[in-house]
């Protein structure tokens, strides 16, 4: 996930939105999908995603995404999931949804 900050809407309660995001992240994790939050100049991802990193410069996302995904795969390999292979039970997905900074 590449969010641009904390979840918000003009008519939503921030506490409900945040607890809803925590619930969705947990549901996705229970399906065997590991989410990686890559924040764009905002550390909100650290509060919601089990694997998170913050990008400070606009040219960094590709390198940061690759390094973070590599780290997740190495951690998985050390836990014995997938036998050190990329093909394993859990799936990784990168879902871009970046809002350009003002």
N, C-alpha and C positions, 0 to 999 in steps of 0.2 A: 504494500500500500504506500502511496506517495501523497499523504494528506498535506494540507497547507495550514494546519493548526488544530485547535480544539473543535469538536463538533458543535455546530450552532445553526439556528434558524431564527428568523425574525419573531416567530411566535412560539418557540420551544423553550421549555425549562432546561437550563444547562445541566442540572443534576440528572434529570431523566435522560437527556441525550447521552451523557457520559456513561451512565449505567447501562443504557441500551447498547452503546458501542462495546463496552466490556463484555456484555452478554453475547453479542454477535461474534466477537473475537474468540470467546470460549467455545461457542457452537462450531465455528469453523475448525478450531483445533481438535475438537472431538471427532471430526470427520477425517482426521489424519492430514490436514493441510496446515503447514507452518506458514504463518504470516510474518512478513518482515516489514516493519514500519520505517520508511525513510522520510524524515522530516525535512522540509525545505525552509531553512533559516528559522526553524521553530522546534523546540524540544518536546512538544506535546506528545509526539509518538512514544516517548519513553514511558508515559503514563498508561498507554493502552496496549502496546504490542510486546509480545515476549522477546522478540528480537528487534532492536531499534537502533537507528543511527541518524544523526542530524547532518545535513549538507549545508554548508555555509556559503559556498560559491556556486553560481549557476552552471559552471562547466563540470562540476564534480559528480552529478548523479550517476552517469554510466560506470565510472570507476568505483564509486562507493557501493553501488548496487552489486557489482561483480564481487568485490571484496567481502561484502556482507553475506552474500549467498554462498561464497566459498567457505567462510567461517562456519555458517550453519551446517553445511555438508560435512565439514571436518568434525564438528561437534557430534553430529549424528553418527559418523563413522566410529568415533571413539566410544560412543554409547553402545555400539554393536548393532545399530540399526542399518540394514542394507549391506552389511558385510564390506563396507568401504566402497561400494559401488554407488554411482549416481542413481541407478534404477533401484528403488526401494519402496517400501510400503507407503511412506508418507510422500505427499506431493508438495512441490514448491510452486507458487504462482506469483508473478509480478503483475500487478494491476495498476497501470499508471492513471493517476487522477490529479495531476498537478494544476494548481491555479497560479498563473504568473504573478510575481510580486508586483506591488504598485510602483 
